[in-house]
C-alpha cells in the first residue's frame, strides 16, 4: 500500500472471532475424521474380512472408544458412539431376519 504514516501497531488487533472459528474448524475436522474412519472400518470388517455384523460392530465400538481417548474427545463422542451402535445393531438385526 502507500508508504505513508499509519496508526496501526503490530499485535493489537482483536482476533477472538478468528481463533474461535479456527478452533471450531479443527474440532469439526477431528470429530468428522474419526467418524469417517469408523464408518469405513465396520463395512470393511464385514465385507472384506468376512466377520459377522455383531463382532464387527463390537470391534468398531471398541476402536471408537480408543480413538476418543487418543484424540481426547468430549463426552458427546461416546454418547453418539453408543447411540449409533444401538441404531446399527437394531437395523442389522432386522436385515438379518430377512436374509
N, C-alpha and C positions, 0 to 999 in steps of 0.2 A: 504494500500500500504506500501511501505518501510517507516520506521520511521526516515529517514534522513532529512536533511535540505531542505526546499522548498522556492522558491521565491514568492509563492502565498500569497497574503494578502486578507483577507476576505472582501467582498463588493466592490471589484474593477473591477469585470467582467462586460462587457457591455451586457445588456440584452434587448436592443431595439428590436431586432428581435423576441425574445420570448414574450415580452409584447405585441407587435403588433399582433403576432399570437393568443395569448390568447384573446385579445380584439376582434379580428375578429371572433374567435370561439364563444365567448359569444354573440356577436351581431347576428351572424347567428342562434344561438340557440334561442335567444329572438324572432327574426322575424319569424323563422320557427315554433316555438311552437305556436305563436299567429295565424299564418296562418293555421296550422293543426287544432287548436281549432275551427276556423271559418268554415273550410271545414267540420268538423264533426257536427257543430251546425245546419247549414242550412238543410241538409238532415234529421236530427233529428226532426226539426220543421215541415218539410213537411210530412215525413212518419210516425213518431211516434206520433206527436201531432195532425196531420191532418190539418195543416194550408195550405192554398193555396200558390203557389210558390211565388207570389209577396209580400204579407205581410211577409213571411218568409225571403225573400231577404232584405226587408227594415229593419227588426229586426236584421238581421245578419250584415248589413252595420252599423247600429247604434251601435251595440255591438263592431264592428271593430273600430269605432271611439273612443269609450270609452276605449277599450283595448289600442289603440295607445296613448291616453292621459295618461293612467295609467302607461304604460311602457316607456313613453317619447320617442316614436319612431319618426324618422325623416319624412320629407315631402314625401319621396318616398313611405312610407307606405300608406298614404292617396291617392296618385295618383294611386298606384297599386290597392287599395281597390275599388276606383271608376271605374277604368278600368275593373277589374274583375266583378264588379256588372253589368256594361253595357253589357259585354260579356255574362254573365249568363242570364241576362234579355232577350237578343236577342235570345239565343238558347232555353230558356224556352218558350218564346212566339212562336217560330217556332214549337217546340214539342207539345205545347198545341193546335195548329191548327190541328195537325194530330190525336190527341186523341179524 
